[in-house]
Amino acid sequence: MYSTEKSILQEIHSDELKDRNTRLYLKRDDLIDEEVSGNKWRKLKMNIEQLKSQKKDGLLTFGGAFSNHLLATASSCHKAGIQSIGMVRGQELSENSNETLKRCAELGMKLVFISREEYNLRNDKEYWKELAEEYTNYYIVPEGGANFYGLIGCQDIIREVNVEFDSVFVAQGTTATSCGILVGLGEEKNLHVVPVLKGFDSKKEMRNLLNFSFFDEEFTEQLIEKVIVLDEYHFGGYASYTEELIEFIQAFHRIHGIPLDHVYTGKAMFALFSELKKGNLDNKSVLFIHTGGLQGVKFLEKKEGIRLW
Ligand SMILES: Cc1ncc(COP(=O)(O)O)c(C=O)c1O
């Protein structure tokens, strides 16, 4: 439905990179589609195939008020002629609360606004059973597309890369993208993950998802050894930001012409350049995965008057 050929590999150059003898390639998954952008199609593709093969009527999933995943689900289901339901965190919200929710509704997604308490049950087996009874014949996908099929779909990001590299950098939320990359990574390479949530235990969460996705404990541990967690770049927590981060994203766009967002990719790129300055990437070839998320920037402009690019 969406062509991943649009996701080009782009090398960027700067004096800082040259001085450190570091090569930096960006995998531009943000170019796949405006709404089903970045890692979103990677995580949804096989889930939609599963839904079709199980002959389900629609797809039900979960997300917050500005969720990239909800919008991508609404948009891809609309294109595939599949019904979709979004369970949205926040009883106080409505489809007119913001541009993301408005667009989801426009694309035909049925939005169900639930309390934070109910939302906290989003991964609970009993809760899923109740949902399955209420929304009969719906295929349920966890928040952020973080299941086995989501993870496996993300392996393709690495398969499409045809240059040599030593390290990968990627922003982390549910860990599905980073786990998929890790499974497809290959020998003697490492993966830098940049969790965007404060106090997030990256390795624990990755172990859980890998074990849940049928990878045995020994293999999981071999994979986890390749992970370097950079957990000091959350800028206060999910969707929080500072002036320094905003200025970094603005300067990056001015210099390289590449847009980043303030929730995921801006933080991951900031982490990369900080590690570069510390000398931790000297003589390395680095691959940065641009996971999209650019739709969320509209909110910053509209509500806060901050223009990133
Ligand atoms: C733009 C963007 N980048 C990165 C991530 C993190 O991916 P994951 O949740 O698979 O760890 C997300 C969330 O799905 C996202 O929307």
The ligand as an SDF file (V2000), in Angstrom:
LIG
                    3D

 16 16  0  0  0  0  0  0  0  0999 V2000
    8.0920    9.3400   15.3500 C   0  0  0  0  0  0  0  0  0  0  0  0
    8.3550    8.2050   16.2420 C   0  0  0  0  0  0  0  0  0  0  0  0
    9.6130    7.8190   16.4330 N   0  0  0  0  0  0  0  0  0  0  0  0
    9.9260    6.7990   17.2550 C   0  0  0  0  0  0  0  0  0  0  0  0
    8.9480    6.1130   17.9390 C   0  0  0  0  0  0  0  0  0  0  0  0
    9.3350    5.0310   18.8500 C   0  0  0  0  0  0  0  0  0  0  0  0
    9.0510    3.7800   18.3080 O   0  0  0  0  0  0  0  0  0  0  0  0
    8.6990    2.5630   19.2500 P   0  0  0  0  0  0  0  0  0  0  0  0
    7.4050    2.8870   19.9410 O   0  0  0  0  0  0  0  0  0  0  0  0
    8.5420    1.4360   18.3010 O   0  0  0  0  0  0  0  0  0  0  0  0
    9.8140    2.4030   20.2180 O   0  0  0  0  0  0  0  0  0  0  0  0
    7.5900    6.4840   17.7730 C   0  0  0  0  0  0  0  0  0  0  0  0
    6.4960    5.7810   18.4610 C   0  0  0  0  0  0  0  0  0  0  0  0
    5.9800    4.8240   17.9410 O   0  0  0  0  0  0  0  0  0  0  0  0
    7.2850    7.5550   16.9090 C   0  0  0  0  0  0  0  0  0  0  0  0
    6.0210    7.9710   16.7190 O   0  0  0  0  0  0  0  0  0  0  0  0
  1  2  1  0
  2  3  1  0
  2 15  2  0
  3  4  2  0
  4  5  1  0
  5  6  1  0
  5 12  2  0
  6  7  1  0
  7  8  1  0
  8  9  2  0
  8 10  1  0
  8 11  1  0
 12 13  1  0
 12 15  1  0
 13 14  2  0
 15 16  1  0
M  END
$$$$
